Amino acid sequence: MTGEERWRAVVEAYWRAAVVSVGITAPAGRASGEYWTPPQQLSARLGDKTQEHCTVYNMMRLADTLLRWTGEAAYADYWERNFYNGTLAQQNAATAW
């Protein structure tokens, strides 16, 4: 956002570490609660907090920024999966206004 190349490099390195190198679940989840899990170990921690909303929201913001920088469809795909499976899924019809 600042235009400084070093910060872009930091963001891209974080994305590779958090998403590309580690992998994500089919609905795009990556954390259990607020804990990031090592590669190939998320299945042992699956539960009702696998799509933890704060993580989903912040990773969606990051994917949006990367999409704007690069135009790569993979970021839009990631954003879309999190929107449906991590944001809309947080709604609870029983408590809706």
LINVEN-V200344 format. One record per residue. N is the residue number from 1. RES is the residue in one letter. SS is DSSP state (H for helix, E for strand, L for the rest). OMEGA is omega in degrees with one decimal (NA if undefined). NEAR is the number of other ideal C-beta (glycine too) atoms within 8 Angstrom. Layout:
((N;RES;SS;OMEGA;NEAR) (N;RES;SS;OMEGA;NEAR))
This chain:
((1;M;L;-178.6;4) (2;T;L;-176.2;4) (3;G;L;179.1;3) (4;E;L;-175.7;6) (5;E;H;-178.1;5) (6;R;H;179.7;6) (7;W;H;175.2;9) (8;R;H;178.5;9) (9;A;H;178.1;8) (10;V;H;-179.3;8) (11;V;H;-179.4;11) (12;E;H;177.4;9) (13;A;H;177.3;8) (14;Y;H;179.3;9) (15;W;H;179.6;11) (16;R;H;-178.8;9) (17;A;H;-173.8;9) (18;A;H;-173.9;10) (19;V;H;-172.6;12) (20;V;H;-175.8;6) (21;S;L;-174.6;8) (22;V;L;-178.2;11) (23;G;L;-179.6;6) (24;I;L;175.4;9) (25;T;L;-178.3;8) (26;A;L;178.4;5) (27;P;L;176.2;10) (28;A;L;177.4;13) (29;G;L;-178.2;12) (30;R;L;-175.6;12) (31;A;E;173.8;11) (32;S;E;-168.7;11) (33;G;L;174.9;6) (34;E;L;-178.7;6) (35;Y;E;174.8;7) (36;W;E;-177.1;6) (37;T;L;178.4;9) (38;P;L;179.1;5) (39;P;L;175.6;6) (40;Q;L;-179.5;6) (41;Q;L;-177.9;8) (42;L;H;-177.2;12) (43;S;H;179.5;6) (44;A;H;-176.3;6) (45;R;H;-179.2;10) (46;L;L;-179.8;7) (47;G;L;-177.1;6) (48;D;L;179.0;3) (49;K;L;-178.2;7) (50;T;L;176.6;12) (51;Q;L;-177.5;12) (52;E;L;-167.3;11) (53;H;H;-179.6;9) (54;C;H;178.1;7) (55;T;H;179.0;10) (56;V;H;-177.3;14) (57;Y;H;-178.2;10) (58;N;H;177.9;8) (59;M;H;174.7;14) (60;M;H;177.8;13) (61;R;H;179.1;8) (62;L;H;178.4;11) (63;A;H;178.6;13) (64;D;H;178.5;10) (65;T;H;179.6;10) (66;L;H;176.6;13) (67;L;H;180.0;12) (68;R;H;179.3;7) (69;W;H;-169.1;7) (70;T;H;-174.6;7) (71;G;L;-178.5;6) (72;E;L;-176.2;8) (73;A;H;-179.4;6) (74;A;H;178.9;6) (75;Y;H;177.1;12) (76;A;H;177.6;10) (77;D;H;179.0;8) (78;Y;H;-179.8;13) (79;W;H;-177.6;12) (80;E;H;179.3;8) (81;R;H;178.5;12) (82;N;H;178.4;16) (83;F;H;-178.3;10) (84;Y;H;-172.3;10) (85;N;H;-177.2;11) (86;G;H;-179.3;16) (87;T;H;179.5;11) (88;L;H;-179.6;7) (89;A;H;179.2;8) (90;Q;H;-178.5;8) (91;Q;L;178.6;6) (92;N;L;-176.3;6) (93;A;H;-178.9;5) (94;A;H;-179.0;4) (95;T;H;179.9;4) (96;A;L;-179.0;6) (97;W;L;NA;1))
